[in-house]
Amino acid sequence: CAFFEREWGSFSFLWIYIISEIGCIIVSCCMNPDSLAVGSSGAIMGLFGAKLAQVAAQLCFEMNEKEGEEVRLEQLSSMLCSMSIILTVSFFTYIDYSGHMGALGAGFIVGMICFSRSIRSGCSRTIWRLL
């Protein structure tokens, strides 16, 4: 995840990390009100969700011409592989899968907002943020 901080900058990384952890806590409390869940794995899952939003925006809107489509597809496949491993492990006992799902969703939403700034068309940017 240190690669994400280098790529996005410390402020965006911290913003995504904190909002993802909040999403993790909210969904975990709603789905499992009788249990207590702590840890940073949800926030890390949120970082994966934000990266997924970034790659999806790059694939849909041709934001960065320096990178080829092959690089974007490689990033997408590595993110999906990492997330599938984490989600598979989440279903073991004493691991809060609902918190991971909440953080993934929160990270994806925050990533959509953060990375829509690079979309050139104002109409496309607004539609992407509303999704």
C-alpha positions in Angstrom: 0.0 0.0 0.0 3.0 2.3 0.2 2.9 2.3 -3.6 -0.5 3.9 -3.4 0.8 6.7 -1.2 3.6 7.5 -3.6 1.2 7.5 -6.5 -1.6 9.5 -5.0 0.2 11.7 -2.5 0.0 11.7 1.3 -3.2 13.8 1.6 -5.3 11.7 -0.8 -3.9 8.4 0.7 -4.8 9.5 4.2 -8.2 10.8 3.1 -9.1 7.5 1.4 -7.7 5.5 4.3 -9.7 7.3 7.0 -13.0 7.4 5.1 -12.6 3.7 4.3 -12.1 2.8 7.9 -15.2 4.8 8.8 -17.1 2.9 6.2 -15.7 -0.3 7.6 -16.9 0.6 11.1 -20.4 1.7 10.1 -21.1 -1.4 8.0 -19.6 -3.7 10.6 -21.7 -2.1 13.4 -24.9 -2.4 11.3 -24.3 -6.0 10.2 -22.9 -7.3 13.5 -24.2 -5.1 16.3 -23.3 -7.6 19.1 -19.6 -7.9 18.2 -16.7 -5.6 18.3 -14.3 -5.4 15.3 -11.0 -3.6 15.3 -8.1 -3.5 12.9 -6.8 -1.8 9.8 -7.6 -4.5 7.3 -10.8 -2.8 6.4 -9.0 0.5 5.6 -6.5 -1.4 3.4 -9.5 -3.0 1.6 -10.7 0.5 1.0 -7.4 1.5 -0.6 -7.9 -1.4 -3.0 -11.4 -0.1 -3.7 -10.0 3.3 -4.5 -7.4 1.9 -6.8 -10.1 -0.1 -8.5 -12.0 3.2 -9.0 -8.9 4.9 -10.4 -8.2 2.1 -12.9 -11.9 2.0 -13.9 -11.8 5.8 -14.5 -8.6 5.5 -16.6 -10.0 2.6 -18.7 -13.3 4.5 -19.3 -12.1 8.0 -19.9 -8.5 7.8 -21.3 -7.2 10.2 -18.7 -3.5 9.3 -18.8 -2.0 8.8 -22.3 1.5 8.0 -20.9 0.3 4.6 -19.8 -0.9 2.1 -22.4 -4.1 0.1 -22.2 -2.0 -3.0 -21.4 -0.7 -1.4 -18.2 -4.2 -0.4 -17.1 -5.5 -3.9 -17.8 -2.6 -5.4 -15.8 -3.4 -3.1 -12.9 -7.0 -4.1 -13.1 -6.2 -7.8 -13.1 -3.8 -7.5 -10.2 -6.3 -5.5 -8.1 -9.1 -8.0 -8.8 -6.7 -10.9 -7.9 -5.6 -9.2 -4.6 -9.2 -8.4 -3.7 -10.4 -11.9 -4.4 -7.7 -13.3 -2.1 -8.6 -10.9 0.7 -12.3 -11.5 0.3 -11.8 -15.3 0.3 -9.8 -15.0 3.5 -12.5 -12.7 5.0 -14.9 -15.6 5.3 -12.8 -17.5 7.8 -13.8 -17.2 11.5 -13.0 -14.1 13.5 -12.6 -12.0 10.4 -15.2 -9.4 9.7 -16.3 -9.8 6.1 -19.0 -7.1 6.4 -16.4 -4.6 7.5 -14.2 -5.5 4.5 -17.2 -5.0 2.2 -18.1 -1.6 3.8 -14.5 -0.4 3.4 -14.3 -1.6 -0.2 -17.5 0.3 -1.0 -16.4 3.4 0.8 -13.0 3.3 -0.8 -14.5 2.9 -4.2 -16.8 5.9 -3.7 -14.1 8.1 -2.3 -11.8 7.0 -5.2 -14.5 7.9 -7.7 -14.6 11.4 -6.2 -10.9 11.8 -5.9 -9.9 10.5 -9.3 -12.7 12.2 -11.3 -10.7 15.4 -11.1 -8.5 14.1 -14.0 -11.5 13.5 -16.3 -11.3 16.2 -19.0 -15.0 16.5 -20.0 -17.1 18.3 -17.4 -20.2 16.3 -18.3 -18.4 13.0 -18.0 -16.8 14.1 -14.6 -20.3 14.9 -13.2 -21.8 11.6 -14.4 -18.8 9.7 -12.9 -19.2 11.4 -9.5 -23.0 10.7 -9.5 -22.5 7.0 -10.1 
